[in-house]
Amino acid sequence: MDDAPIIRPLHPDDAPRLAELLTRSEAFMAPFEPEHGPDWFTEAGQATAIERSLAQQELGQMVAQVILSETGEVAGRINLNTIVRGPFQSCSMGYWLDERHTGRGLASRAVAAMLRLAFTELGLHRVEAGTLVNNIASQKVLQRNEFERFGLAPSYLRIAGRWQDHLLFQRISPIA
């Protein structure tokens, strides 16, 4: 099972499944997410979000993937965002999993797969990720993938309706 793909490219056909997961996990994810309007949780809202992600990907600004469960069904999303080239060669990573798929190592495996993609296929030097100060589970995912904490960003993102502090982590490419 370890050889099974854990991520794959986001596709417009993923909209119904993503809407289902987001609706089912809305209360679980609310403390960790920006506030979303009701359309976000619909198939049409996810189709729009996918269209935007794929447009950014076409411009080289992001890589959008879905996280797959052990049975190969879509269980969440993972992205490399704000890809910056030139001397920086860096991006930020974000991910989420449906509540029913947490606690089984999927997030850790998905982050590892995205790091391989970032450092090999994309040739990036650095991947950054931020977590809410109280999001211990996500911090453990990053630590398992050898991210190092490098700072605290006060009032970094508006999450759950208020500006919240985030711990910042980074992983530098092991490829010279």
Phi, psi and omega per residue, in radians:
M1 nan -0.444 -3.130
D2 -1.112 -0.409 3.128
D3 -1.451 -0.187 3.141
A4 -1.159 2.478 3.114
P5 -1.082 2.464 3.119
I6 -1.855 -0.375 3.078
I7 -2.335 2.758 3.001
R8 -2.667 2.831 -3.131
P9 -1.052 2.473 3.042
L10 -1.111 2.468 -3.113
H11 -2.356 2.578 3.110
P12 -0.932 -0.531 3.127
D13 -1.183 -0.161 3.133
D14 -1.366 -0.177 -3.051
A15 -0.963 -0.838 -3.122
P16 -1.076 -0.759 -3.119
R17 -1.156 -0.754 3.131
L18 -1.109 -0.707 3.089
A19 -1.073 -0.719 3.108
E20 -1.072 -0.820 -3.124
L21 -1.125 -0.772 -3.117
L22 -1.139 -0.675 3.108
T23 -1.146 -0.812 -3.118
R24 -1.113 -0.637 -3.058
S25 -1.793 0.254 -3.052
E26 -0.967 -0.873 -3.110
A27 -1.163 -0.670 3.129
F28 -1.100 -0.738 -3.058
M29 -1.552 -0.275 -3.057
A30 -0.899 -0.720 -3.131
P31 -1.184 -0.227 -3.051
F32 -1.982 0.023 -3.006
E33 -2.106 2.698 2.928
P34 -1.093 2.746 3.052
E35 -1.192 2.429 3.134
H36 -2.150 2.552 3.028
G37 -1.251 2.928 -3.095
P38 -1.073 -0.476 3.132
D39 -1.110 -0.487 -3.114
W40 -0.959 -0.598 -3.024
F41 -1.570 0.111 -3.126
T42 -1.805 2.841 3.079
E43 -1.045 -0.727 3.121
A44 -1.121 -0.710 3.113
G45 -1.113 -0.709 3.111
Q46 -1.253 -0.589 3.062
A47 -1.071 -0.711 3.097
T48 -1.149 -0.763 3.130
A49 -1.090 -0.726 3.117
I50 -1.125 -0.769 3.123
E51 -1.014 -0.765 3.125
R52 -1.131 -0.765 3.139
S53 -1.083 -0.784 -3.116
L54 -1.179 -0.557 3.063
A55 -1.162 -0.728 3.087
Q56 -1.148 -0.661 3.121
Q57 -1.120 -0.713 3.127
E58 -1.051 -0.550 3.112
L59 -1.471 -0.031 -3.131
G60 1.390 0.273 -3.080
Q61 -1.623 -0.247 -3.139
M62 -2.754 2.871 2.965
V63 -2.215 2.101 -3.078
A64 -1.910 2.191 -3.124
Q65 -2.328 2.838 2.950
V66 -1.896 2.666 3.060
I67 -1.670 2.323 -3.123
L68 -1.816 2.499 3.073
S69 -1.348 3.114 3.114
E70 -1.069 -0.444 3.141
T71 -1.638 0.040 3.089
G72 1.536 0.106 3.112
E73 -1.573 2.683 3.129
V74 -1.117 2.244 -3.104
A75 -2.131 -0.122 -3.130
G76 2.981 -2.929 3.134
R77 -2.292 2.701 3.033
I78 -2.552 2.384 -3.081
N79 -2.362 2.611 2.828
L80 -1.779 2.043 -3.053
N81 -1.924 2.860 3.062
T82 0.742 0.965 3.095
I83 -1.197 2.197 -3.140
V84 -2.068 2.236 3.129
R85 -1.720 -2.712 -3.082
G86 1.265 -2.587 -3.089
P87 -1.237 -0.264 -3.079
F88 -1.399 -0.840 3.126
Q89 0.824 1.015 -2.997
S90 -2.420 2.891 3.070
C91 -2.740 3.020 2.993
S92 -2.004 2.626 -3.132
M93 -2.008 2.421 3.032
G94 -2.377 2.616 -3.127
Y95 -2.738 2.749 2.990
W96 -2.621 2.669 3.093
L97 -2.247 2.521 2.982
D98 -0.995 2.466 -3.086
E99 -0.931 -0.655 -3.104
R100 -1.212 -0.220 -3.088
H101 -1.895 0.132 -3.139
T102 -1.454 2.814 3.045
G103 1.371 0.217 -3.111
R104 -2.112 0.157 3.109
G105 1.518 0.046 -3.123
L106 -1.119 -0.770 -3.131
A107 -1.090 -0.753 3.134
S108 -1.086 -0.756 3.131
R109 -1.182 -0.660 3.125
A110 -1.162 -0.730 3.098
V111 -1.089 -0.752 3.108
A112 -1.047 -0.740 3.133
A113 -1.141 -0.698 3.124
M114 -1.198 -0.608 3.077
L115 -1.115 -0.738 3.089
R116 -1.026 -0.789 3.125
L117 -1.085 -0.795 -3.108
A118 -1.086 -0.775 -3.022
F119 -1.486 -0.465 -3.121
T120 -1.733 -1.225 -3.062
E121 -1.078 -0.737 -3.074
L122 -1.579 -0.306 3.135
G123 1.158 0.488 3.125
L124 -1.329 2.704 -3.125
H125 -1.681 -0.511 -2.976
R126 -2.572 2.447 3.024
V127 -2.185 2.240 -3.141
E128 -1.912 2.615 3.022
A129 -2.560 2.531 3.085
G130 -2.137 2.558 3.070
T131 -2.307 2.657 2.952
L132 -1.004 2.600 -3.093
V133 -0.997 -0.594 -3.091
N134 -1.642 0.111 -3.128
N135 -1.569 1.283 -3.067
I136 -1.104 -0.676 -3.112
A137 -1.052 -0.790 -3.140
S138 -1.193 -0.630 3.090
Q139 -1.093 -0.667 3.101
K140 -1.152 -0.664 3.076
V141 -1.028 -0.804 -3.128
L142 -1.159 -0.754 -3.140
Q143 -1.112 -0.659 3.086
R144 -1.083 -0.452 3.141
N145 -1.752 0.394 3.012
E146 1.108 0.470 2.970
F147 -1.288 2.556 3.053
E148 -1.966 2.424 3.085
R149 -1.290 2.313 -3.139
F150 -2.235 0.003 3.112
G151 3.090 3.050 3.053
L152 -2.144 2.241 3.119
A153 -1.912 1.825 3.136
P154 -1.154 2.447 3.091
S155 0.821 0.791 -2.975
Y156 -1.253 -0.854 -3.108
L157 -2.353 2.636 3.068
R158 -1.511 1.787 -3.088
I159 -2.086 2.373 3.125
A160 0.914 0.625 3.040
G161 1.490 0.083 3.105
R162 -2.573 2.693 3.116
W163 -1.234 2.211 -3.048
Q164 -2.256 2.575 3.085
D165 -1.205 2.580 3.090
H166 -2.310 2.500 2.934
L167 -1.478 2.394 -3.121
L168 -1.865 2.372 -3.131
F169 -2.234 2.685 3.058
Q170 -2.500 2.707 3.017
R171 -2.296 2.179 3.099
I172 -1.626 2.464 -3.128
S173 -1.045 2.356 3.058
P174 -1.396 -0.104 -3.134
I175 -1.519 2.119 -3.087
A176 -1.254 nan nan
